Amino acid sequence: MYFVIQSMRARMSVYDLIFLLGVLSSAVTLVCVAVRALRGRGSRALRLLRNYAIWVGVYLAVSVGLAAVERQRIIRLGDPWCFDDWCLTAQNVNRSTGGDQAVYKVDLLISSRARRVTQRAKGAWIYLIDEHGHRYAPDADPSAVPLDVLLQPGDSVSTSRVFHVPAQAHQLGLITGHGGAYCGPMNFLIIGHASCLFGKPPMIPIQ
């Protein structure tokens, strides 16, 4: 629910509105099913539940179908990648090699566009991903500024992440998100967000 609120708070798209209406109608429908079942109207409750399941199936099919045909979103190096008021900017990338691995150091700027409230990106994550969909987590660094650092209105903070990637990996991109796992359930529930299922998640190309 936190992810839903954060993704809608500032700029609500048509798909976000459809999702919100779907959540509200789902809650009403399930309450009606429970009430009918408690009143001994089991057949009516099952019929309503069956119709609801069909609606959910159609909704998910539309969500996945649109994600399959839409273009991959590409964010350029140096441009802020914003999720509502929380933004992450990959400012610079340094690459070095050592044996069968390449080391990427990515300089990041975490910033807030909020004007009145403090905020943080709970559950924030970041990976490099290659052309085969293999993900590479950053090296553990307890001294690094966490991605979910608390930001004051209009605040920003610099940090970096280091990734070790097989030298033969190509078409590397940086992916990020928060409030849920990569390609998790929320990606399928909001129409058009399931592009990761088709190997074209929003990303910042770094190679």
RAZIFEN-V771484 format. One line per field, one symbol per residue. ss: DSSP state (@ for helix, = for strand, . for the rest). burial: # if it has 24 or more other ideal C-beta (glycine too) atoms within 12 Angstrom, else .. A space follows every 50 residues. Layout:
BEGIN
ss = ???
burial = ???
END
This chain:
BEGIN
ss = .@@@@@@@.....@@@@@@@@@@@@@@@@@@@@@@@@@...@@@@@@@@@ @@@@@@@@@@@@@@@@@@@....=.....====..=============.. ============......=.....=====.....===............. =....===========......=====.......@@@@@....@@@@@.. ..===..
burial = ..##.###......##..##.#......#...#..............##. .#......##.###.##.......#.#..############.#....... .#############....###..#######....##.#......#####. #...###.#######...#..#########.##..############..# #######
END
